[in-house]
Structure formats: C-alpha cells, structure tokens
Amino acid sequence: MWRKEWQKEVERAKAGLQATLFIRHYQNLKLYVNFDSEILTLIREAKCLARQSIDIPESAKIVLLQEEKFKNYNN
C-alpha cells in the first residue's frame, strides 16, 4: 500500500519536471527558478529504497540518474 502511494508521488513529481525551469514574475519581471523541492525528497527516498534492495519504479530511476543536475538547479 505504501509503495503504491509512493509510486503515485513519483509520477506527480515527474510530471512537474515537464514545467518550464525559468519563469518571469509578472510584476517585477525578475527571473525565478521553477523547481519543486519534492524532487529532492523523491531522490532521497529512492536512494534509501534502492539500498534496501527494494525495486523502484523506472521513472524514479530516471530521476536518480539526474540527481546532480537537479541538485544544481536547486542550488
């Protein structure tokens, strides 16, 4: 049950990755990074599950492969 819910969260987070990375605020015209911090949570959880030899969804594996890139985006 918990794993299935987590898989749903993975899919939601993955959908967020399709959003535009940079956005311009409509009032002050400044650029902002449009990054969901849940991606970093997903990465931590996927790494923990993988260390325990628990199978993780393919989409989570893809996010794990891009871990460094996402951490750089967040920074």
C-alpha positions, 0 to 999 in steps of 0.5 A: 500500500505504501509503495503504491502511494509512493509510486503515485508521488513519483509520477506527480513529481515527474510530471512537474519536471515537464514545467518550464525551469525559468519563469518571469514574475509578472510584476517585477519581471525578475527571473525565478527558478521553477523547481519543486523541492519534492524532487529532492525528497523523491531522490532521497527516498529512492536512494534509501529504497534502492539500498534496501534492495527494494525495486523502484519504479523506472521513472524514479530511476530516471530521476536518480540518474539526474540527481546532480543536475537537479541538485544544481538547479536547486542550488 
